[in-house]
Amino acid sequence: MKLKWFKVAAAAALCVASAAASAQNIKLWQVTSGLLELDKGWLTAMSGVGTKVKAPVTMHIIQHPRGLIVFDTGNNVAVSDNQCASYWGAGLCGAFNIQQSRDEVIDRQLQKLGFKAEDVKYVIYSHFHLDHAGNIKMFPKAKHVVQKEELKGAWWPEKF
């Protein structure tokens, strides 16, 4: 009986030690895909309309024992360096002024940390807005993770 409890205790200790070692191998970087300058009303249910605000377009890179993870991919590379209108169109670019250089795009952010887009095993999306999923095509071999309802809304948007 004592031997059985010893084995259970030893297994538990190994699990705790393994979890602690794994936690030490996890690294997180927050990077930006530039800024969006937009009317405050878009962020506050139309309170403060007419006031311009600048919001960083954040992305996260996570080095994890199970693989490299990107959380959100930022604005599409095609809108970099004042090329927004040629990709999103003048109307959308007028509402959401993009301030993004080519070096702020997710593939270059990965390179700055010593990674390549091909190294990414998982891409997780908070949601499918254009400033969060703009570079989805850069990760064709990764597993993409998104909420079911978000995917449904992207493929079959509600009619207003």
Helices and strands as residue ranges (DSSP letters): H 2-24, E 27-39, G 40-42, E 52-64, E 67-71, G 77-79, H 84-87, H 90-95, E 96-99, G 102-104, H 106-112, G 117-119, E 120-124, G 136-138, E 143-145, H 148-155
